[in-house]
Amino acid sequence: MRSDPSVILRTVLADGAVAGHAAVFGPPSEREVTYVIGRAHWGQGIGTAALTELVRLEPVRPLHADAAADNAGSLRVLVKCGFIVTGRSRCFARARDEDIDQGGDTGCR
């Protein structure tokens, strides 16, 4: 993934420490964002700031994202960054090793 020139991958820092990562990937018609912020950094606006910068770096629209329906913090970050829920689905989440409800295939204008 890091060798693909179409991928934007950034390390997220908070006070000089690694707080997570954020990326944009996929073909032009299906560009998707992803981000992970460590639990110690939740609720500090770091995810919102990181995603805001990432969206600024990527000119292609629409952008897409998925979030677990029970991940209110992540859904809130997506909405703050201009994403809107365009659908709901159920899928297998490897991190949880189970099927989950997704809060939406969200798209950014």
Backbone as ProteinMPNN parsed JSONL, in Angstrom:
{"seq_chain_A": "MRSDPSVILRTVLADGAVAGHAAVFGPPSEREVTYVIGRAHWGQGIGTAALTELVRLEPVRPLHADAAADNAGSLRVLVKCGFIVTGRSRCFARARDEDIDQGGDTGCR", "coords_chain_A": {"N_chain_A": [[0.826, -1.187, 0.0], [1.952, 1.236, 0.774], [3.678, 1.728, -1.314], [2.108, 2.442, -3.428], [1.444, 5.082, -5.48], [-0.974, 6.465, -5.543], [-2.064, 6.385, -3.076], [-2.64, 8.159, -0.116], [-1.037, 8.408, 2.812], [-0.754, 9.069, 6.163], [0.919, 9.708, 9.242], [-0.489, 10.359, 12.368], [0.117, 12.824, 14.685], [0.269, 13.812, 18.121], [1.107, 16.247, 20.243], [3.766, 15.63, 19.595], [3.875, 12.879, 19.85], [3.063, 9.667, 18.461], [-0.226, 9.32, 17.502], [-1.911, 7.954, 15.892], [-3.069, 6.968, 12.623], [-3.905, 8.054, 9.268], [-5.522, 7.691, 6.119], [-6.036, 7.786, 2.521], [-7.367, 5.92, -0.08], [-7.801, 3.77, -2.974], [-9.498, 3.428, -6.213], [-10.167, 6.23, -8.476], [-13.019, 6.471, -8.731], [-13.947, 5.386, -6.412], [-12.782, 6.398, -4.042], [-11.62, 6.149, -0.741], [-11.605, 6.94, 2.733], [-9.733, 6.282, 5.682], [-9.093, 6.006, 9.14], [-7.312, 5.768, 12.219], [-7.253, 6.347, 15.587], [-5.513, 6.305, 18.564], [-6.805, 5.119, 21.679], [-6.055, 6.641, 23.948], [-6.024, 9.174, 22.961], [-8.567, 9.913, 22.257], [-11.467, 12.03, 22.036], [-10.262, 14.516, 21.984], [-10.244, 16.031, 19.745], [-8.407, 15.295, 17.859], [-8.768, 13.301, 15.905], [-10.686, 14.552, 14.276], [-9.208, 16.779, 13.397], [-7.149, 15.473, 11.997], [-8.566, 14.083, 9.971], [-9.783, 16.229, 8.676], [-7.549, 17.512, 7.549], [-6.649, 15.464, 5.864], [-8.814, 15.212, 4.055], [-8.585, 17.694, 2.89], [-6.198, 17.359, 1.483], [-6.87, 15.538, -0.515], [-8.192, 15.77, -3.652], [-10.198, 14.435, -5.087], [-13.652, 13.766, -5.413], [-16.713, 11.986, -5.036], [-15.659, 11.215, -1.645], [-15.417, 8.276, 0.34], [-16.408, 6.493, 3.324], [-16.55, 4.156, 6.03], [-18.115, 3.257, 9.085], [-18.536, 1.661, 12.227], [-21.816, 1.167, 13.439], [-22.168, 1.503, 16.149], [-20.123, 3.145, 16.879], [-20.057, 5.977, 17.91], [-18.343, 8.181, 18.237], [-16.578, 8.103, 16.008], [-18.419, 8.319, 13.906], [-19.342, 10.89, 14.456], [-17.009, 12.396, 13.996], [-16.732, 11.987, 11.211], [-19.064, 13.303, 10.255], [-18.528, 15.941, 11.118], [-16.496, 16.511, 9.392], [-17.697, 16.819, 6.964], [-18.916, 14.608, 5.825], [-21.72, 12.614, 4.875], [-24.3, 10.371, 5.842], [-25.107, 7.81, 3.694], [-26.177, 5.36, 3.489], [-26.851, 2.152, 5.025], [-25.467, -0.852, 6.358], [-24.581, -4.332, 6.819], [-21.769, -6.072, 7.893], [-18.765, -8.113, 7.986], [-16.515, -7.564, 10.561], [-13.186, -7.558, 10.857], [-11.565, -6.719, 13.009], [-13.206, -7.053, 15.186], [-13.99, -9.606, 14.902], [-16.525, -10.495, 14.114], [-19.858, -10.16, 12.692], [-21.099, -6.913, 12.059], [-23.222, -3.994, 12.397], [-23.029, -1.348, 10.156], [-22.662, 2.11, 10.473], [-23.022, 3.497, 8.27], [-22.427, 3.823, 4.814], [-20.607, 6.381, 4.195], [-20.483, 9.492, 2.554], [-18.472, 12.146, 1.241], [-18.997, 15.447, 0.32]], "CA_chain_A": [[0.0, 0.0, 0.0], [2.805, 2.429, 0.855], [4.358, 1.958, -2.59], [1.113, 2.891, -4.407], [1.477, 6.552, -5.475], [-2.307, 7.055, -5.402], [-2.444, 6.317, -1.661], [-2.149, 9.186, 0.8], [-0.933, 7.783, 4.128], [-0.129, 10.001, 7.092], [0.972, 9.417, 10.673], [-1.13, 11.421, 13.148], [0.875, 13.136, 15.89], [-0.339, 14.654, 19.152], [2.192, 16.684, 21.121], [4.988, 14.943, 19.214], [3.745, 11.419, 19.994], [2.187, 9.047, 17.471], [-1.584, 9.138, 18.012], [-2.636, 7.086, 14.978], [-2.782, 7.166, 11.197], [-5.032, 8.373, 8.404], [-5.176, 7.389, 4.733], [-6.997, 7.782, 1.427], [-6.956, 4.887, -1.023], [-8.812, 3.283, -3.901], [-9.564, 4.053, -7.533], [-10.832, 7.54, -8.46], [-14.473, 6.406, -8.575], [-14.277, 4.782, -5.117], [-11.79, 6.822, -3.058], [-12.099, 5.901, 0.616], [-10.741, 7.378, 3.823], [-9.685, 5.467, 6.886], [-8.237, 6.594, 10.171], [-7.305, 5.109, 13.528], [-6.678, 7.185, 16.637], [-5.376, 5.533, 19.801], [-7.792, 5.429, 22.724], [-5.548, 7.697, 24.84], [-6.18, 10.466, 22.296], [-9.965, 10.138, 21.911], [-12.165, 13.15, 22.678], [-9.411, 15.708, 22.014], [-10.309, 16.697, 18.452], [-7.288, 14.868, 17.027], [-9.323, 12.606, 14.745], [-11.313, 15.556, 13.423], [-8.138, 17.559, 12.764], [-6.45, 14.608, 11.044], [-9.427, 13.826, 8.819], [-9.934, 17.513, 7.983], [-6.338, 17.7, 6.738], [-6.638, 14.43, 4.836], [-9.823, 15.599, 3.061], [-8.014, 18.845, 2.182], [-5.145, 16.869, 0.59], [-7.434, 14.69, -1.573], [-9.134, 16.555, -4.445], [-11.251, 13.623, -5.694], [-14.933, 13.631, -4.731], [-16.908, 11.883, -3.591], [-14.863, 10.327, -0.806], [-16.279, 7.352, 1.078], [-15.912, 5.974, 4.599], [-17.462, 3.285, 6.769], [-17.903, 3.245, 10.531], [-19.467, 0.804, 12.958], [-22.988, 1.916, 13.889], [-22.049, 1.812, 17.579], [-18.957, 3.991, 17.091], [-20.597, 7.332, 17.834], [-17.249, 9.144, 18.09], [-16.118, 8.099, 14.627], [-19.493, 8.877, 13.087], [-19.352, 12.331, 14.713], [-15.852, 12.949, 13.276], [-17.059, 11.996, 9.787], [-20.04, 14.363, 10.007], [-17.831, 17.221, 11.274], [-15.612, 16.696, 8.235], [-18.491, 16.999, 5.763], [-19.476, 13.361, 5.314], [-23.125, 12.376, 5.187], [-24.665, 8.958, 5.755], [-25.847, 7.533, 2.461], [-26.702, 4.002, 3.541], [-26.491, 1.31, 6.173], [-25.203, -2.223, 5.923], [-24.062, -5.267, 7.804], [-20.583, -6.692, 7.317], [-17.852, -8.755, 8.921], [-15.442, -6.69, 11.034], [-12.048, -8.379, 11.291], [-11.082, -6.282, 14.319], [-14.119, -7.575, 16.214], [-14.199, -11.02, 14.58], [-17.964, -10.75, 14.069], [-20.651, -9.284, 11.85], [-21.549, -5.696, 12.739], [-23.974, -3.006, 11.636], [-22.257, -0.158, 9.851], [-23.42, 3.346, 10.596], [-23.297, 4.006, 6.957], [-21.454, 4.161, 3.79], [-20.726, 7.836, 4.239], [-19.834, 10.169, 1.439], [-18.107, 13.545, 1.468], [-19.299, 16.282, -0.839]], "C_chain_A": [[0.879, 1.262, 0.0], [3.508, 2.736, -0.455], [3.397, 2.441, -3.684], [1.06, 4.42, -4.378], [0.106, 7.214, -5.329], [-2.782, 7.065, -3.949], [-1.825, 7.494, -0.916], [-2.178, 8.556, 2.18], [-0.159, 8.716, 5.042], [-0.164, 9.451, 8.522], [0.369, 10.613, 11.398], [-0.345, 11.595, 14.441], [0.058, 14.004, 16.828], [0.758, 14.988, 20.149], [3.474, 15.892, 20.863], [4.953, 13.432, 19.318], [2.807, 10.888, 18.907], [0.829, 8.772, 18.118], [-2.383, 8.189, 17.13], [-2.185, 7.289, 13.555], [-4.078, 7.495, 10.456], [-4.596, 8.143, 6.965], [-6.365, 7.577, 3.804], [-6.48, 6.764, 0.422], [-8.103, 4.547, -1.955], [-8.796, 4.013, -5.225], [-10.357, 5.356, -7.476], [-12.341, 7.486, -8.235], [-14.904, 5.871, -7.205], [-13.277, 5.173, -4.038], [-12.39, 6.709, -1.655], [-11.096, 6.415, 1.625], [-10.816, 6.363, 4.953], [-8.799, 6.188, 7.894], [-8.384, 5.781, 11.45], [-6.598, 6.055, 14.484], [-6.657, 6.361, 17.919], [-6.307, 6.043, 20.891], [-7.343, 6.569, 23.652], [-5.758, 9.098, 24.265], [-7.621, 10.768, 21.89], [-10.499, 11.362, 22.639], [-11.366, 14.433, 22.736], [-9.421, 16.469, 20.692], [-9.219, 16.275, 17.481], [-7.779, 14.161, 15.766], [-9.948, 13.586, 13.764], [-10.252, 16.371, 12.693], [-7.418, 16.735, 11.699], [-7.292, 14.377, 9.795], [-9.669, 15.103, 8.018], [-8.745, 17.75, 7.061], [-6.295, 16.697, 5.594], [-7.614, 14.775, 3.71], [-9.313, 16.785, 2.241], [-6.962, 18.4, 1.152], [-5.678, 16.112, -0.623], [-8.47, 15.466, -2.37], [-10.318, 15.758, -4.999], [-12.49, 13.589, -4.81], [-15.837, 12.779, -5.597], [-15.832, 11.01, -2.945], [-15.835, 9.466, -0.025], [-15.604, 6.928, 2.376], [-16.973, 5.051, 5.177], [-17.124, 3.392, 8.249], [-18.932, 2.32, 11.165], [-20.604, 1.668, 13.505], [-22.897, 2.303, 15.364], [-20.829, 2.676, 17.896], [-19.363, 5.454, 16.898], [-19.508, 8.37, 17.616], [-16.776, 9.239, 16.651], [-17.178, 8.668, 13.685], [-19.561, 10.393, 13.241], [-18.197, 13.018, 13.977], [-16.169, 13.045, 11.785], [-18.031, 13.124, 9.442], [-19.38, 15.741, 10.118], [-16.972, 17.549, 10.061], [-16.364, 16.723, 6.918], [-19.072, 15.742, 5.158], [-20.951, 13.268, 5.714], [-23.414, 10.886, 5.024], [-25.524, 8.751, 4.516], [-26.424, 6.129, 2.436], [-26.258, 3.294, 4.808], [-26.303, -0.103, 5.669], [-24.741, -3.072, 7.098], [-22.874, -5.959, 7.147], [-19.741, -7.333, 8.408], [-16.74, -7.785, 9.266], [-14.306, -7.554, 11.571], [-11.573, -8.012, 12.689], [-11.939, -6.83, 15.459], [-14.397, -9.06, 16.042], [-15.677, -11.397, 14.629], [-18.634, -9.824, 13.065], [-21.122, -8.098, 12.674], [-22.45, -4.893, 11.808], [-23.043, -1.821, 11.394], [-23.178, 1.031, 9.904], [-23.617, 4.019, 9.269], [-22.11, 3.981, 6.061], [-21.607, 5.665, 3.741], [-19.968, 8.432, 3.071], [-19.576, 11.619, 1.759], [-18.366, 14.328, 0.193], [-18.045, 16.893, -1.416]], "O_chain_A": [[0.578, 2.233, -0.693], [3.897, 3.879, -0.693], [3.848, 2.814, -4.767], [0.674, 5.0, -3.364], [0.03, 8.403, -5.023], [-3.795, 7.69, -3.633], [-0.638, 7.785, -1.067], [-3.251, 8.204, 2.67], [0.965, 9.108, 4.729], [-1.134, 8.823, 8.946], [0.684, 11.759, 11.074], [-0.16, 10.644, 15.199], [-0.746, 14.828, 16.391], [1.278, 14.1, 20.824], [4.183, 15.526, 21.801], [5.905, 12.765, 18.915], [1.876, 11.576, 18.487], [0.738, 8.09, 19.139], [-3.415, 7.67, 17.555], [-1.062, 7.726, 13.302], [-5.182, 7.251, 10.944], [-3.436, 8.372, 6.622], [-7.523, 7.536, 4.22], [-5.29, 6.746, 0.107], [-9.236, 4.982, -1.75], [-8.177, 5.068, -5.364], [-11.131, 5.571, -6.543], [-12.89, 8.386, -7.6], [-16.089, 5.9, -6.873], [-12.951, 4.344, -3.188], [-13.525, 7.123, -1.418], [-9.886, 6.341, 1.408], [-11.825, 5.684, 5.146], [-7.864, 6.896, 7.519], [-9.43, 5.192, 11.723], [-5.484, 6.507, 14.22], [-7.673, 5.786, 18.309], [-6.561, 7.242, 21.004], [-8.168, 7.371, 24.09], [-5.68, 10.09, 24.99], [-7.872, 11.783, 21.242], [-10.037, 11.692, 23.731], [-11.74, 15.356, 23.459], [-8.687, 17.445, 20.533], [-9.113, 16.836, 16.391], [-7.257, 14.401, 14.677], [-9.759, 13.462, 12.554], [-10.383, 16.626, 11.496], [-7.111, 17.244, 10.62], [-6.78, 14.465, 8.679], [-9.75, 15.05, 6.791], [-8.924, 18.148, 5.909], [-5.938, 17.053, 4.471], [-7.272, 14.643, 2.535], [-9.576, 16.873, 1.042], [-6.851, 18.993, 0.079], [-5.008, 16.051, -1.654], [-9.527, 15.798, -1.834], [-11.34, 16.348, -5.348], [-12.387, 13.405, -3.597], [-15.729, 12.851, -6.821], [-15.191, 10.188, -3.6], [-16.96, 9.887, 0.243], [-14.382, 6.997, 2.507], [-18.154, 5.16, 4.845], [-15.966, 3.596, 8.612], [-20.063, 2.215, 10.69], [-20.368, 2.779, 13.98], [-23.475, 3.305, 15.783], [-20.533, 2.914, 19.067], [-19.061, 6.078, 15.881], [-19.718, 9.341, 16.889], [-16.593, 10.339, 16.13], [-16.854, 9.42, 12.767], [-19.809, 11.104, 12.267], [-18.376, 14.091, 13.401], [-15.905, 14.073, 11.161], [-17.842, 13.823, 8.447], [-19.647, 16.618, 9.296], [-16.75, 18.717, 9.741], [-15.745, 16.658, 5.856], [-19.665, 15.795, 4.08], [-21.363, 13.778, 6.756], [-22.833, 10.225, 4.164], [-26.533, 9.428, 4.318], [-27.088, 5.745, 1.473], [-25.407, 3.778, 5.553], [-26.905, -0.505, 4.673], [-24.542, -2.584, 8.21], [-22.951, -6.381, 5.993], [-19.974, -7.124, 9.598], [-16.089, -7.24, 8.375], [-14.443, -8.201, 12.609], [-11.216, -8.892, 13.473], [-11.445, -7.044, 16.566], [-14.97, -9.698, 16.925], [-16.042, -12.467, 15.116], [-18.051, -8.826, 12.64], [-21.497, -8.246, 13.837], [-22.442, -5.087, 10.592], [-22.359, -1.355, 12.304], [-24.32, 0.98, 9.446], [-24.323, 5.024, 9.176], [-20.959, 4.101, 6.483], [-22.634, 6.171, 3.289], [-18.928, 7.918, 2.661], [-20.359, 12.257, 2.462], [-17.984, 13.895, -0.894], [-18.113, 17.628, -2.4]]}, "name": "protein", "num_of_chains": 1, "seq": "MRSDPSVILRTVLADGAVAGHAAVFGPPSEREVTYVIGRAHWGQGIGTAALTELVRLEPVRPLHADAAADNAGSLRVLVKCGFIVTGRSRCFARARDEDIDQGGDTGCR"}
